[in-house]
Amino acid sequence: MTLDVFRCTACGTTLFPARYRCPACGGAQWATLAATRGKVVAATTVTHRVGVAGAGEVYLASVETDAGPMVIARLDSAAREGDTVLLDIDDEHRIVARTRSASNPQVR
């Protein structure tokens, strides 16, 4: 699935998640845009989760989308600030970011 962000048709403010009204102008009409790429602004590794023994590390990042809004995404592997990632929605409806690898060379 594609990650969609929302642009106010009155003033052009782009947001995620969706809102009823635009915080900039009060408009209520939105255009949907696909956010397929982004740049990692900050990344972290979760090494311990309460109630989930031995689950392994989870990589998370704040990603500035190519469409503008910032999202928090689950990474497929560790990433650094400035890395470009591909954005998607997985089967569990989580935002996922895919980093460049031999199996994913289209990320630049």
Residue frames as a rotation matrix with the C-alpha (Angstrom) as fourth column:
MET 1
0.579 0.815 0.000 0.00
0.815 -0.579 0.000 0.00
0.000 0.000 -1.000 0.00
THR 2
-0.202 -0.608 0.768 1.07
0.577 -0.707 -0.408 3.57
0.791 0.361 0.494 -0.60
LEU 3
-0.370 0.023 -0.929 1.58
0.831 -0.439 -0.342 6.15
-0.416 -0.898 0.143 2.14
ASP 4
0.062 0.485 0.873 -0.80
0.737 -0.611 0.287 9.04
0.673 0.626 -0.395 1.43
VAL 5
-0.699 -0.185 -0.691 -0.44
0.593 -0.690 -0.415 12.58
-0.400 -0.699 0.592 2.77
PHE 6
0.240 0.947 0.214 -2.99
0.965 -0.209 -0.157 15.37
-0.104 0.244 -0.964 2.46
ARG 7
-0.850 -0.522 0.075 -2.65
0.526 -0.829 0.189 18.81
-0.036 0.200 0.979 0.82
CYS 8
-0.077 0.810 -0.581 -5.14
0.424 -0.501 -0.754 21.60
-0.902 -0.304 -0.305 1.53
THR 9
-0.074 0.102 0.992 -6.60
0.997 -0.016 0.076 22.73
0.024 0.995 -0.100 -1.78
ALA 10
0.891 0.450 0.059 -7.08
0.445 -0.892 0.083 26.28
0.090 -0.048 -0.995 -0.46
CYS 11
0.821 -0.572 0.007 -3.56
-0.535 -0.764 0.360 27.10
-0.201 -0.299 -0.933 0.79
GLY 12
0.477 -0.646 -0.595 -1.30
-0.421 0.427 -0.801 24.16
0.772 0.632 -0.068 -0.13
THR 13
-0.093 -0.480 0.872 -0.42
-0.992 0.124 -0.037 23.11
-0.090 -0.868 -0.488 3.43
THR 14
0.134 0.059 -0.989 0.52
-0.404 0.915 0.000 19.41
0.905 0.400 0.146 3.37
LEU 15
-0.053 -0.003 0.999 -0.18
-0.999 0.008 -0.053 17.26
-0.008 -1.000 -0.003 6.45
PHE 16
-0.015 0.165 -0.986 -0.08
-0.058 0.985 0.165 13.79
0.998 0.060 -0.005 7.85
PRO 17
-0.690 0.576 0.440 -2.23
0.662 0.747 0.059 12.38
-0.295 0.332 -0.896 9.33
ALA 18
-0.419 0.635 0.650 -5.46
0.517 -0.422 0.745 13.72
0.747 0.648 -0.152 7.82
ARG 19
-0.891 0.220 -0.398 -7.34
0.229 -0.538 -0.811 16.53
-0.393 -0.814 0.429 9.57
TYR 20
0.107 0.977 0.185 -10.91
0.910 -0.021 -0.415 17.78
-0.401 0.213 -0.891 9.33
ARG 21
0.981 0.192 0.006 -9.73
0.185 -0.935 -0.304 21.38
-0.053 0.299 -0.953 8.94
CYS 22
0.243 -0.925 0.291 -6.48
0.616 -0.085 -0.783 22.92
0.750 0.369 0.549 7.76
PRO 23
0.341 -0.143 -0.929 -4.64
0.885 -0.283 0.369 24.47
-0.316 -0.948 0.030 10.73
ALA 24
-0.720 -0.693 -0.042 -3.20
0.623 -0.672 0.401 27.18
-0.306 0.263 0.915 8.45
CYS 25
-0.942 0.331 0.060 -6.36
-0.232 -0.768 0.596 28.48
0.244 0.548 0.800 6.72
GLY 26
-0.481 0.802 0.356 -9.37
-0.489 0.092 -0.868 26.56
-0.728 -0.591 0.347 8.08
GLY 27
-0.224 0.369 -0.902 -10.06
-0.946 0.139 0.292 24.92
0.233 0.919 0.319 4.72
ALA 28
0.039 0.337 0.941 -11.79
-0.586 0.770 -0.252 21.54
-0.809 -0.542 0.228 4.61
GLN 29
0.952 0.225 -0.209 -10.97
-0.294 0.474 -0.830 20.31
-0.088 0.851 0.517 1.09
TRP 30
0.159 -0.926 0.343 -7.98
-0.512 0.219 0.830 18.00
-0.844 -0.308 -0.439 0.68
ALA 31
0.615 -0.142 -0.776 -6.05
-0.680 0.403 -0.613 16.45
0.399 0.904 0.151 -2.21
THR 32
0.816 -0.334 0.473 -4.32
-0.068 0.756 0.651 13.12
-0.574 -0.563 0.594 -1.58
LEU 33
0.471 -0.756 -0.456 -0.65
-0.816 -0.176 -0.551 12.79
0.336 0.631 -0.699 -2.52
ALA 34
0.888 -0.285 -0.360 1.52
0.334 0.939 0.080 9.69
0.315 -0.192 0.929 -2.49
ALA 35
0.535 -0.789 0.302 4.65
-0.842 -0.468 0.269 10.02
-0.071 -0.398 -0.915 -0.32
THR 36
0.946 -0.106 -0.306 6.98
-0.018 0.926 -0.378 7.39
0.324 0.363 0.874 -1.76
ARG 37
0.084 -0.983 -0.161 10.39
0.659 0.176 -0.732 8.62
0.748 -0.045 0.662 -0.58
GLY 38
0.957 0.164 0.240 11.93
-0.043 -0.738 0.674 10.52
0.288 -0.655 -0.699 2.25
LYS 39
-0.069 -0.994 0.089 15.10
-0.128 -0.080 -0.989 11.44
0.989 -0.079 -0.121 4.13
VAL 40
0.339 0.087 -0.937 15.91
0.822 0.457 0.340 10.17
0.457 -0.885 0.083 7.60
VAL 41
0.408 -0.128 0.904 16.03
-0.296 -0.955 -0.001 13.12
0.864 -0.267 -0.428 10.04
ALA 42
-0.237 -0.450 0.861 16.64
-0.972 0.102 -0.214 11.03
0.009 -0.887 -0.461 13.18
ALA 43
0.254 0.273 -0.928 16.90
-0.342 0.923 0.178 7.29
0.905 0.272 0.328 13.86
THR 44
-0.146 -0.268 0.952 16.93
-0.986 0.114 -0.119 5.06
-0.077 -0.957 -0.281 16.91
THR 45
-0.426 -0.008 -0.905 17.07
-0.226 0.969 0.098 1.39
0.876 0.246 -0.415 17.79
VAL 46
0.362 0.583 0.727 14.63
-0.914 0.068 0.400 -0.12
0.183 -0.809 0.558 20.29
THR 47
-0.517 -0.688 -0.508 16.47
-0.534 0.724 -0.437 -2.95
0.669 0.046 -0.742 22.04
HIS 48
-0.941 0.251 -0.227 13.95
0.337 0.634 -0.696 -3.85
-0.031 -0.732 -0.681 24.75
ARG 49
-0.433 0.878 0.203 10.16
-0.495 -0.420 0.760 -3.92
0.753 0.229 0.617 24.65
VAL 50
-0.654 0.259 0.711 8.11
-0.684 0.198 -0.702 -4.56
-0.322 -0.945 0.048 27.77
GLY 51
0.218 0.817 0.535 6.24
-0.523 0.560 -0.643 -7.85
-0.824 -0.139 0.549 27.54
VAL 52
0.941 0.033 -0.337 8.09
-0.321 0.403 -0.857 -9.05
0.107 0.915 0.390 24.43
ALA 53
0.418 -0.817 0.397 11.02
-0.361 0.252 0.898 -11.19
-0.834 -0.519 -0.190 25.53
GLY 54
-0.344 -0.745 0.572 13.68
0.241 0.519 0.820 -11.90
-0.908 0.420 0.001 22.91
ALA 55
0.655 0.733 0.185 11.86
0.387 -0.114 -0.915 -10.05
-0.649 0.671 -0.359 20.13
GLY 56
-0.102 -0.769 0.631 15.03
0.992 -0.032 0.121 -8.52
-0.073 0.639 0.766 18.69
GLU 57
-0.684 -0.283 -0.673 15.83
0.316 -0.946 0.077 -4.95
-0.658 -0.160 0.736 17.75
VAL 58
0.412 0.777 0.476 13.36
0.885 -0.216 -0.413 -2.60
-0.218 0.592 -0.776 16.08
TYR 59
-0.734 -0.679 -0.005 14.69
0.637 -0.692 0.340 0.29
-0.234 0.246 0.940 14.01
LEU 60
0.453 0.888 -0.085 12.63
0.833 -0.455 -0.314 3.51
-0.318 0.071 -0.945 13.97
ALA 61
-0.715 -0.690 0.114 13.15
0.687 -0.661 0.301 6.84
-0.132 0.294 0.947 12.23
SER 62
0.288 0.652 -0.702 11.64
0.182 -0.757 -0.628 10.27
-0.940 0.053 -0.336 11.81
VAL 63
-0.498 -0.392 0.774 11.43
0.787 0.171 0.593 10.68
-0.364 0.904 0.223 8.05
GLU 64
-0.223 0.394 -0.892 10.74
-0.333 -0.890 -0.310 13.91
-0.916 0.228 0.330 6.15
THR 65
0.209 0.399 0.892 8.67
0.626 0.647 -0.436 12.76
-0.752 0.650 -0.114 3.17
ASP 66
-0.757 -0.458 0.466 9.27
0.637 -0.355 0.685 13.98
-0.148 0.815 0.560 -0.35
ALA 67
-0.019 0.853 0.522 5.79
0.703 -0.360 0.613 15.54
0.711 0.379 -0.593 -0.11
GLY 68
-0.118 -0.134 0.984 6.73
-0.292 -0.942 -0.163 17.51
0.949 -0.306 0.073 3.02
PRO 69
0.676 0.465 0.571 5.21
-0.637 -0.021 0.771 16.04
0.371 -0.885 0.282 6.20
MET 70
-0.546 -0.813 0.201 7.30
-0.775 0.400 -0.490 14.22
0.318 -0.424 -0.848 8.80
VAL 71
0.658 0.703 -0.270 6.35
-0.527 0.686 0.501 10.64
0.538 -0.188 0.822 9.69
ILE 72
-0.138 -0.644 0.752 7.70
-0.887 0.418 0.195 8.05
-0.440 -0.641 -0.629 12.10
ALA 73
0.557 0.276 -0.783 8.52
-0.716 0.637 -0.286 4.85
0.420 0.720 0.552 10.24
ARG 74
0.618 -0.380 0.688 9.74
-0.205 0.767 0.608 1.39
-0.759 -0.517 0.396 11.06
LEU 75
0.144 -0.686 -0.713 12.98
-0.983 -0.182 -0.024 0.70
-0.113 0.704 -0.701 9.18
ASP 76
0.920 0.128 -0.369 13.93
-0.223 0.948 -0.226 -2.61
0.321 0.290 0.901 7.59
SER 77
0.292 -0.873 -0.391 17.52
0.882 0.404 -0.243 -2.09
0.370 -0.274 0.888 8.81
ALA 78
0.178 -0.285 -0.942 19.55
0.682 -0.654 0.327 0.50
-0.710 -0.700 0.078 10.71
ALA 79
0.421 -0.021 0.907 19.78
0.762 -0.535 -0.366 3.90
0.493 0.845 -0.209 9.01
ARG 80
-0.457 -0.624 -0.633 21.61
0.828 -0.559 -0.046 7.17
-0.325 -0.545 0.773 9.57
GLU 81
0.307 0.490 -0.816 20.57
0.208 -0.871 -0.444 10.80
-0.929 -0.033 -0.369 9.41
GLY 82
-0.144 -0.297 -0.944 20.40
-0.734 -0.608 0.303 11.91
-0.664 0.736 -0.131 5.78
ASP 83
-0.879 -0.142 0.456 19.77
0.123 0.855 0.504 8.44
-0.461 0.499 -0.734 4.32
THR 84
-0.428 0.759 -0.491 17.13
-0.899 -0.302 0.317 8.29
0.092 0.577 0.811 1.58
VAL 85
-0.817 0.245 0.522 14.42
0.009 0.910 -0.414 5.66
-0.577 -0.333 -0.746 2.10
LEU 86
-0.698 0.698 -0.157 11.41
-0.153 0.069 0.986 4.32
0.699 0.712 0.059 0.21
LEU 87
-0.757 0.498 0.423 8.13
-0.550 -0.136 -0.824 4.65
-0.353 -0.857 0.377 2.13
ASP 88
-0.544 0.615 -0.571 5.27
-0.181 0.578 0.795 2.19
0.819 0.536 -0.203 2.13
ILE 89
0.002 0.592 0.806 2.48
-0.999 0.040 -0.027 0.79
-0.048 -0.805 0.592 4.32
ASP 90
-0.898 -0.395 -0.195 2.87
-0.404 0.915 0.008 -2.87
0.175 0.086 -0.981 5.33
ASP 91
-0.420 0.754 -0.504 0.19
0.165 0.610 0.775 -5.54
0.892 0.243 -0.381 5.84
GLU 92
-0.202 0.306 -0.930 -0.18
0.975 0.149 -0.163 -4.49
0.089 -0.940 -0.329 9.49
HIS 93
0.658 0.528 0.537 -0.83
0.586 -0.807 0.074 -0.86
0.472 0.266 -0.840 8.41
ARG 94
0.483 -0.612 -0.626 2.51
0.456 -0.434 0.777 0.41
-0.747 -0.661 0.070 9.75
ILE 95
0.899 -0.336 -0.281 4.59
-0.435 -0.619 -0.654 2.99
0.046 0.710 -0.702 7.91
VAL 96
0.587 -0.748 0.310 7.77
0.508 0.639 0.578 1.25
-0.630 -0.182 0.755 6.79
ALA 97
0.680 -0.503 -0.534 10.94
-0.686 -0.693 -0.221 2.71
-0.259 0.516 -0.816 5.33
ARG 98
0.842 -0.405 0.356 13.19
0.471 0.874 -0.119 0.59
-0.263 0.268 0.927 3.16
THR 99
0.422 -0.793 -0.440 16.88
-0.428 -0.601 0.675 1.45
-0.800 -0.097 -0.593 3.06
ARG 100
0.483 -0.343 -0.806 19.26
-0.838 0.085 -0.538 0.90
0.253 0.936 -0.246 0.16
SER 101
0.107 -0.476 0.873 20.58
-0.442 0.764 0.470 -2.64
-0.890 -0.436 -0.129 -0.08
ALA 102
-0.881 -0.469 -0.056 21.61
-0.283 0.428 0.858 -5.15
-0.379 0.772 -0.510 -2.70
SER 103
-0.610 0.722 0.327 17.98
0.770 0.637 0.029 -6.30
-0.187 0.270 -0.945 -2.87
ASN 104
0.566 0.796 -0.215 16.65
0.741 -0.605 -0.291 -2.72
-0.362 0.006 -0.932 -3.01
PRO 105
-0.404 -0.911 0.083 19.09
0.852 -0.343 0.395 -0.78
-0.332 0.230 0.915 -5.26
GLN 106
0.019 0.462 0.887 16.54
0.773 -0.569 0.281 1.81
0.634 0.680 -0.368 -6.45
VAL 107
0.889 0.200 -0.413 17.00
0.436 -0.645 0.627 3.85
-0.141 -0.738 -0.660 -3.23
ARG 108
0.167 -0.856 0.490 19.61
0.660 -0.272 -0.701 6.55
0.733 0.440 0.519 -3.84
